[in-house]
Amino acid sequence: MTQTPELSVVVPVYNEENRIKHGLKEILKYLDGKKYSWELVIVDDGSSDQTITLARNILVKIKNARVLASQHAGKGGAIKKGVLNSKGKWVIFLDIDLATPMNQLEKFMDIREKFDIIIGSRKIKGARILVHQPKFREAGGRIFTFLTNLLLTKDISDITCGFKLFRGQVAKKLFRQSLLTGWSFDAEVLFLAQKTGARIKEMPVSWRDDPQTRVNLLRDTVESFLGLIKIRLNQFQGKYDLL
């Protein structure tokens, strides 16, 4: 691996012992065929099962792969740790279930130099939903995106799709400022990105729902909406350095 790889792939995991072997196999299979240099950064968010042991065993011979251990703080906290410890010129974070397949990265990389952030969207022309979420979860996602655009961001069609590519320096600047570690972290980072003038592009992606998701609709919906209020309060209290 070169000193500065072209791409860092950050994957947060939490109690994923049943999915991590398949997920890592697919990620490595995709990356091994690329001409650009890369690194893989797995961040274990304080798993209580065998996730971190399995990850380390699988990646032990992969020189450009690392497993970072973290106390349980939430998906946003795990991604923040991975981003701040990444070395790549570009950094993407994605989920171990590969709800958005790795091959969707190809079109992101093709246009990356024109933008600072490229985010996957399931809600614009060209997107393909292979397996839909239950209708109540889809409705909750639409409401959350609407409220985020009302309170924080502007004209982003899909706040929560877990497939986002950042210019490395931009990612580190944004995540150093971020304060939320739960489900609203995407909204906070995109809010900060727009406030700082980052060039953002949405790209349609293929996506499939994973029926094994651990989302608790009531708890996580309430937490997400409260997170939007926290972001506004943080701004009013001057907790973000937007220069």
Secondary structure by P-SEA (a helix, b strand, c coil): ccccccbbbbbbbccccccaaaaaaaaaaaaaaccccbbbbbbccccccaaaaaaaaaacccccbbbbbbccccaaaaaaaaaaaccccbbbbbbcccccccccccccccccccccbbbbbcccccccccccccaaaaaaaaaaaaaaaaccccccccccccccccaaaaaaaaaaaccccccaaaaaaaaaaaaaccbbbbbbbbbbbbccccccaaaaaaaaaaaaaaaaaaaaacccccc
